[in-house]
Amino acid sequence: MSEFFIPLQFVKGRGVAHRQPHRFERDERSAFDDGWGEAEVAAGEPQATQVTFEDARSVITRNDSPDIGFHLGLNPYRGCEHGCIYCYARPSHSYLNLSPGLDFETRLIAKRNIGAVLRAEITHARYQPELIAIGTVTDAYQPVERELRLTRAALDVLSAARHPLAIVTKGSGVERDIDLLAPMGAENLAAVYVSITTLDAKLARILEPRAAAPHRRLRTIRTLAEAGIPVGVSVSPQIPFINDDMERVLEAAYEAGARRAFYQVIRLPWEVAPMFRQWLGLHYPDRAERVMARIQDMRGGKDYDADFAARMKGQGIWADLLRQRFVKTCDRLGYQRERHALDLSRFQPSALCPQQELF
């Protein structure tokens, strides 16, 4: 075999069981290049998280993709400890000459000057305020945030400037920042969307190993809603024959206080496809071929289709059945399917204190 597969008992709490070679490597690395010597494997030592600090030149990202409902994004970290096997952001680690597999989960890049750079960007004379979506590539409330507080530094800036923001997260750590988000929510400046892929705790543990448990995310929705913060739920990604409880998730989230909902179909760009296939072989060998066949049915016969018209929701009969299930359940429960509209008119960059310490 050309790839080195690590026994699952030695990577407990991680999303993948091997170092996936990235697409820019000239040769696939053998077992001897992965850093997992026989002594380490025999001892069962965990794969520790390493953090490298980066002084970012800019922190606001921009996109012009017609299938994304926002233009400005903010991600305090590169890589994500949550280790979701399906994460479409994994291939971005290849540009750092790191593996989209274990490196993506264990070798993080932290933008330590995010507060100062964000302040400079939004107070620039030519800056025009738009909704800033936080955590849409890697989760802004992954475990390392509890120590580094870089997301908090960004919220300090945005709240002081009354800049509208939306957060997408699987982390219960967002509750820490209710003191900032609640006043912003009351002024229609903030919304939070909590991702709940399934209510099945056993599945969530292997699908999203370091994200909050499903019941904990429901409690987060309730806590945010009770604080007056507009809350929505993402039931993404939908994976055929794996997480088949969309209706139950929507019902539980609505009962907890979510009032908006959206979903996406699993995306498998670049290195994510072989990693997901390996995950299926490890955890669901009995249905692996059937799962991939349905994914390909929704992707024009391929593992992935980057066409803007179909990449989020898929196409074909299976994609249409998912859409019908989602729409009918949202209509029955009373969900709104449009993003919460925030108020851009309250933006006050002059409210930021130039001497404020933000990093």
ChimeraX attribute file (.defattr): number of C-alpha atoms within 10 A of each C-alpha:
attribute: neighborCount
match mode: 1-to-1
recipient: residues
	/A:1	6
	/A:2	9
	/A:3	14
	/A:4	17
	/A:5	14
	/A:6	15
	/A:7	13
	/A:8	15
	/A:9	12
	/A:10	17
	/A:11	18
	/A:12	17
	/A:13	19
	/A:14	25
	/A:15	28
	/A:16	28
	/A:17	21
	/A:18	22
	/A:19	25
	/A:20	24
	/A:21	21
	/A:22	24
	/A:23	16
	/A:24	11
	/A:25	12
	/A:26	8
	/A:27	10
	/A:28	14
	/A:29	16
	/A:30	13
	/A:31	18
	/A:32	10
	/A:33	11
	/A:34	15
	/A:35	9
	/A:36	17
	/A:37	11
	/A:38	11
	/A:39	9
	/A:40	13
	/A:41	15
	/A:42	10
	/A:43	9
	/A:44	15
	/A:45	14
	/A:46	14
	/A:47	17
	/A:48	9
	/A:49	15
	/A:50	12
	/A:51	15
	/A:52	12
	/A:53	12
	/A:54	14
	/A:55	12
	/A:56	15
	/A:57	11
	/A:58	15
	/A:59	21
	/A:60	19
	/A:61	12
	/A:62	12
	/A:63	11
	/A:64	10
	/A:65	10
	/A:66	10
	/A:67	13
	/A:68	10
	/A:69	13
	/A:70	17
	/A:71	16
	/A:72	17
	/A:73	21
	/A:74	24
	/A:75	23
	/A:76	29
	/A:77	27
	/A:78	25
	/A:79	28
	/A:80	28
	/A:81	27
	/A:82	26
	/A:83	25
	/A:84	22
	/A:85	25
	/A:86	21
	/A:87	23
	/A:88	19
	/A:89	20
	/A:90	30
	/A:91	22
	/A:92	19
	/A:93	21
	/A:94	19
	/A:95	12
	/A:96	12
	/A:97	14
	/A:98	21
	/A:99	25
	/A:100	29
	/A:101	26
	/A:102	24
	/A:103	23
	/A:104	29
	/A:105	27
	/A:106	20
	/A:107	20
	/A:108	20
	/A:109	19
	/A:110	22
	/A:111	24
	/A:112	21
	/A:113	21
	/A:114	29
	/A:115	24
	/A:116	20
	/A:117	21
	/A:118	22
	/A:119	23
	/A:120	16
	/A:121	14
	/A:122	21
	/A:123	17
	/A:124	10
	/A:125	9
	/A:126	8
	/A:127	11
	/A:128	10
	/A:129	17
	/A:130	17
	/A:131	20
	/A:132	21
	/A:133	24
	/A:134	25
	/A:135	21
	/A:136	15
	/A:137	21
	/A:138	23
	/A:139	25
	/A:140	28
	/A:141	30
	/A:142	25
	/A:143	18
	/A:144	18
	/A:145	19
	/A:146	14
	/A:147	7
	/A:148	14
	/A:149	16
	/A:150	25
	/A:151	25
	/A:152	23
	/A:153	20
	/A:154	24
	/A:155	21
	/A:156	20
	/A:157	25
	/A:158	26
	/A:159	21
	/A:160	18
	/A:161	20
	/A:162	25
	/A:163	25
	/A:164	26
	/A:165	27
	/A:166	24
	/A:167	22
	/A:168	23
	/A:169	25
	/A:170	27
	/A:171	23
	/A:172	21
	/A:173	18
	/A:174	23
	/A:175	16
	/A:176	12
	/A:177	14
	/A:178	17
	/A:179	10
	/A:180	16
	/A:181	27
	/A:182	21
	/A:183	17
	/A:184	23
	/A:185	23
	/A:186	13
	/A:187	15
	/A:188	20
	/A:189	28
	/A:190	30
	/A:191	25
	/A:192	26
	/A:193	23
	/A:194	24
	/A:195	25
	/A:196	24
	/A:197	25
	/A:198	26
	/A:199	20
	/A:200	15
	/A:201	14
	/A:202	12
	/A:203	16
	/A:204	20
	/A:205	19
	/A:206	19
	/A:207	24
	/A:208	23
	/A:209	21
	/A:210	22
	/A:211	26
	/A:212	23
	/A:213	22
	/A:214	22
	/A:215	15
	/A:216	14
	/A:217	24
	/A:218	25
	/A:219	17
	/A:220	24
	/A:221	28
	/A:222	20
	/A:223	18
	/A:224	24
	/A:225	20
	/A:226	14
	/A:227	17
	/A:228	18
	/A:229	26
	/A:230	26
	/A:231	29
	/A:232	29
	/A:233	28
	/A:234	22
	/A:235	24
	/A:236	19
	/A:237	21
	/A:238	22
	/A:239	18
	/A:240	19
	/A:241	13
	/A:242	15
	/A:243	18
	/A:244	16
	/A:245	15
	/A:246	20
	/A:247	17
	/A:248	13
	/A:249	21
	/A:250	26
	/A:251	16
	/A:252	14
	/A:253	29
	/A:254	23
	/A:255	14
	/A:256	20
	/A:257	23
	/A:258	27
	/A:259	22
	/A:260	23
	/A:261	25
	/A:262	21
	/A:263	20
	/A:264	17
	/A:265	23
	/A:266	22
	/A:267	25
	/A:268	27
	/A:269	18
	/A:270	17
	/A:271	20
	/A:272	23
	/A:273	18
	/A:274	14
	/A:275	22
	/A:276	19
	/A:277	18
	/A:278	19
	/A:279	20
	/A:280	19
	/A:281	14
	/A:282	15
	/A:283	13
	/A:284	14
	/A:285	13
	/A:286	11
	/A:287	14
	/A:288	19
	/A:289	14
	/A:290	13
	/A:291	18
	/A:292	21
	/A:293	16
	/A:294	18
	/A:295	26
	/A:296	17
	/A:297	18
	/A:298	26
	/A:299	24
	/A:300	14
	/A:301	13
	/A:302	13
	/A:303	21
	/A:304	20
	/A:305	20
	/A:306	13
	/A:307	11
	/A:308	13
	/A:309	12
	/A:310	17
	/A:311	19
	/A:312	19
	/A:313	22
	/A:314	28
	/A:315	19
	/A:316	13
	/A:317	12
	/A:318	15
	/A:319	20
	/A:320	14
	/A:321	11
	/A:322	19
	/A:323	17
	/A:324	12
	/A:325	12
	/A:326	20
	/A:327	16
	/A:328	12
	/A:329	17
	/A:330	21
	/A:331	11
	/A:332	10
	/A:333	14
	/A:334	12
	/A:335	20
	/A:336	16
	/A:337	16
	/A:338	11
	/A:339	15
	/A:340	19
	/A:341	13
	/A:342	19
	/A:343	17
	/A:344	17
	/A:345	11
	/A:346	15
	/A:347	20
	/A:348	17
	/A:349	21
	/A:350	10
	/A:351	13
	/A:352	18
	/A:353	12
	/A:354	10
	/A:355	6
	/A:356	12
	/A:357	9
	/A:358	18
	/A:359	16
